Amino acid sequence: MKKCYLKHPPGNEIYRNEQLSFFEIDGRKNKTYAQNLCLLAKLFLDHKTLYYDTDPFLFYVLAFLDDRGFHIVGFFSK
């Protein structure tokens, strides 16, 4: 297993307020990251079936910043 060295989600930071930030992630450009977000959601939503075709979606990730980097608080897609 490889260690992840990323300190923030991929994509553009579109909002920041102190330690909270929103990132906009294109499902086409960051396919693996978007698929992993969908698989994470599937743990909580049994009826969620879409996790492989992320191309037409934008994902918005809310992240909390501390001294180790950003941590995902939540996300939604449209």
Backbone torsions as a table, in degrees:
resi	resn	phi	psi	omega
1	MET	NA	135.9	179.6
2	LYS	-91.4	151.4	176.3
3	LYS	-87.5	138.6	177.6
4	CYS	-89.2	126.0	-178.5
5	TYR	-103.1	4.2	179.3
6	LEU	-68.9	138.6	179.2
7	LYS	-104.6	-6.3	179.2
8	HIS	-153.5	159.9	176.7
9	PRO	-63.4	153.6	175.8
10	PRO	-69.7	167.4	178.3
11	GLY	99.6	-167.9	-175.9
12	ASN	-98.5	134.2	172.1
13	GLU	-79.2	116.0	-174.6
14	ILE	-104.8	-11.2	179.6
15	TYR	-157.8	140.3	174.0
16	ARG	-143.1	135.0	174.5
17	ASN	-138.0	101.8	-176.6
18	GLU	56.4	-105.5	-175.4
19	GLN	-102.1	3.2	179.2
20	LEU	-108.8	136.4	179.0
21	SER	-137.6	148.0	170.3
22	PHE	-107.6	134.2	176.0
23	PHE	-116.4	137.2	174.5
24	GLU	-101.0	122.1	-175.0
25	ILE	-120.0	124.6	178.7
26	ASP	-82.8	121.5	-179.5
27	GLY	-64.0	-21.2	178.0
28	ARG	-80.2	-41.9	-176.9
29	LYS	-79.6	-31.6	-177.5
30	ASN	-121.9	60.9	-171.9
31	LYS	-59.7	-48.1	-177.4
32	THR	-64.1	-43.2	179.4
33	TYR	-63.0	-43.9	179.7
34	ALA	-64.5	-41.4	177.7
35	GLN	-63.3	-39.2	178.3
36	ASN	-66.6	-35.7	174.4
37	LEU	-62.3	-42.5	178.9
38	CYS	-64.2	-39.6	177.8
39	LEU	-66.6	-36.0	175.3
40	LEU	-62.1	-43.6	178.7
41	ALA	-64.3	-34.2	-179.5
42	LYS	-63.2	-24.7	176.0
43	LEU	-63.0	-27.5	-175.7
44	PHE	-107.9	-19.1	-177.9
45	LEU	-122.7	102.2	-177.1
46	ASP	-61.8	-32.8	-175.3
47	HIS	-82.8	-5.2	-179.6
48	LYS	-71.7	121.1	-177.7
49	THR	-114.9	-19.9	-175.6
50	LEU	-86.9	111.4	174.9
51	TYR	-141.7	-6.3	-176.7
52	TYR	-105.2	-30.7	-178.4
53	ASP	-103.3	83.0	-176.3
54	THR	-98.7	-0.8	-175.0
55	ASP	-54.3	-45.0	-175.2
56	PRO	-81.9	5.1	-172.4
57	PHE	-109.8	148.6	167.9
58	LEU	-107.8	136.9	179.6
59	PHE	-112.1	137.5	178.7
60	TYR	-117.3	117.2	-175.1
61	VAL	-110.8	125.9	172.7
62	LEU	-92.4	126.5	-176.3
63	ALA	-131.7	146.7	179.0
64	PHE	-104.5	133.4	-177.7
65	LEU	-101.3	130.1	170.0
66	ASP	-135.2	-167.5	-175.4
67	ASP	-68.6	-13.9	178.3
68	ARG	-98.1	-4.3	-179.4
69	GLY	122.4	-161.7	-178.6
70	PHE	-90.3	145.9	177.0
71	HIS	-127.5	132.5	-178.0
72	ILE	-67.9	128.9	175.2
73	VAL	-100.2	-40.0	179.9
74	GLY	-173.7	173.6	178.6
75	PHE	-158.2	161.8	169.2
76	PHE	-145.4	165.3	-179.8
77	SER	-133.5	156.5	174.5
78	LYS	-150.2	NA	NA
